[in-house]
């Protein structure tokens, strides 16, 4: 069993480390673009990661008024990309003449570059993408409570804990998230379902200043237990933003670029199914909004 | 319940959560831009001028190829050429008309027309980078010069000729070549 646990840990580390190398390549691809093209190139990834980060915060709406609530677990999410995420209208930059636009790959689009010809047959080339159909995400989290029907959830991770930050090409990956939920049905007599409302904030940094994501989700959840089976759902508002800082490499040399990219911000609805067995809580759900995100979680505790 | 059964259940669930995550290799086509330049001095007592210069993009191209860790170089292309008039000491209002030709070897008779300088007022464009229209024969010549499939080096020879509206004539013309190297980079991408 120890070997199997080591295998799982290795997979998790591989995911994190691989992600750091992916971001290294993304930074290199971004060197070709200033703000206008860079936003179009990176936005689908910002949308996908932002949508992922906002998922998995809850798997039930049942919060005790007072008592012990302690759950430790792991949540995993995946956001499939849509066809429209694969390309964007890119524009030639610098002194290239005449200025032209082309349908080029975004960061999740085809690996193939796209080129256009300018004066005398000169060539301008737009970067290829990483050809991704979906972006996965995973986070460890702990939930504690309950005081007056309120619980708090914490997500925390730093790659330096695993002694990989210093050696990684991209440096540290750090994740911090906190959420608070409150029992609402305590104010509604004879309410047939559990109802809670919550707000969740999260921040993830990759490679120091390269990429900083912040997300905020607020919403209302409801759940109904049927023996060991739990049906749950929620409706909420997503907000995500990424700040990118990288070095542009153009005809006039290299200079720093800093920009903000907003994710898919809007209302979405979640439906899910849970299974509770003593201290084991397993759940899976799907969230439908501007994009669909699937989430699964494994939690231990009471 | 037997502890081993619980462990197996937990392990199975963790596997379900994580087994979908895997890595797939992608070969992404990444263009990287580099520039090289050469300043050519024009200093003539009369109105006619004719000078040559060489831009060596070899180091720039090699640096790009090394730093980009390409699995395969797909091509090297000319993205553009600019020129800048600097250190102009000609008479005020002097204009020049002429051509810039390009050659892969510098040998006489191998030059191809690259751009035309038509009534360029030296004082008014001094210090400002110009992006002229380019001739396809000259661009093709440069593409072949910098292509790894034709030569072992990436040298481009320029020949600037023309006439000025007054004499004496003294200025420098800085020619900058922007080349883009396209190669495939191997990236492991997390997938599910």
Interface residues (C-beta under 8 A of the other chain):
Chain A: X1 X4 X5 X8 X11 X12 X14 X15 X18 X19 X21 X22 X25 X28 X29 X31 X32 X74 X76 X78 X94 X95 X96 X97 X111 X112 X113 X115 X118 X119 X120 X121 X122 X123 X124 X125 X126 X127 X128 X129 X130 X131 X132 X133 X134 X135 X136 X138 X249 X250 X251 X280 X282 X296 X297 X298
Chain B: X7 X9 X10 X11 X13 X14 X15 X16 X17 X18 X19 X20 X21 X23 X26 X27 X28 X29 X30 X31 X32 X33 X35 X68 X77 X78 X79 X80 X81 X82 X114 X129 X131 X132 X133 X134 X135 X136 X138 X139 X140 X143 X176 X178 X180 X182 X185 X187 X188 X189 X190 X191 X192
